Amino acid sequence: MSILSVYQDTAPEQPLKVLTHLEDIAAILADVGVGLERWDASAPISAGASSEEVIAAYRPQIDRLMSERGYVTVDVISQTSNHPQKAEIRAKFLQEHQHAEDEVRFFVAGRGLFTLHIGDMVYAVLCEKNDLISIPAGTRHWFDMGEHPHFIAIRLFNNPAGWVAEYTGEDIASRFPQLDD
C-alpha cells in the first residue's frame, strides 16, 4: 500500500497528515507538481527476469512517457539485502539532492521511500509495486531503500548520462523518519 506522510519541514516528529488512498495521494502530490500513478504489466514477469524482460513487460507505458515527455534513456535498477555495497548506495541516495531533469521511477517490485522537500513542507511517499512517481527537475528530495533493500525499478531519463545529483549540503534528511522507522 502506498502511503503519503506530510510534514512541516521544521517538525519531523509528527506528520500533519497521513494518506493511504492512491487517489488522495496523487491529488496532494499533483498540487506540488509531482505525479503518482499505478501501472500494470502488459506481460507477466517471472522472478529473476532480465532488465530487457522487465522493460518489455512495460513497453507501452514506457513508450508513452518517452514520447510525451522526451525521455531518451530507460534502465532497470535492482537492489537486494545481500548487495555488498548496499550501505554505501543507501547513503548516497539519503542525502538531500536535486536533478537538472525529472526523476521518474516505476517500482516493478519491492518498495522505497521518496521524501520531497518543497517549500517549507516535506512529503514522504512510500512507493510500492506498480507505483510510478515523477519528480520534477529541481525538486529537493532524498530516497531511502532501507537497511534491507528489496526493489526493482524502471528509471527514465531525459539526460543520456542517467542519474546525476546536485547535493544541497543540507542535513534535513537525517531528521526525518526513514523507511525502516
FENWO-V377135 format. One line per field, one symbol per residue. ss: DSSP state (h for helix, s for strand, l for the rest). psi: psi as a letter, one per 40 degrees, with the letter a starting at -180 (. if undefined). A space follows every 50 residues. Layout:
# FENWO-V377135
ss = ???
psi = ???
This chain:
# FENWO-V377135
ss = llssssssllllllllsssllhhhhhhhhhhlllssssllllllllllll hhhhhhhlhhhhhhhhhhhlllsssssssllllllhhhhhhhhlllssll llssssssssssssssssllssssssssllsssssllllsssssllllll sssssssllllllllssllllhhhhllllll
psi = hihhhhiheegeehidihiehddddddddddeehihihiiieiihiheii dddddddeddddddddddefieiiihhhiieehdfddddddddehhiiie iihhhhhdiaiihhhhhhbfihhhhhhahehhhhhiiehhiihheidgig ihihhhieheebhhihideieddeeiiide.
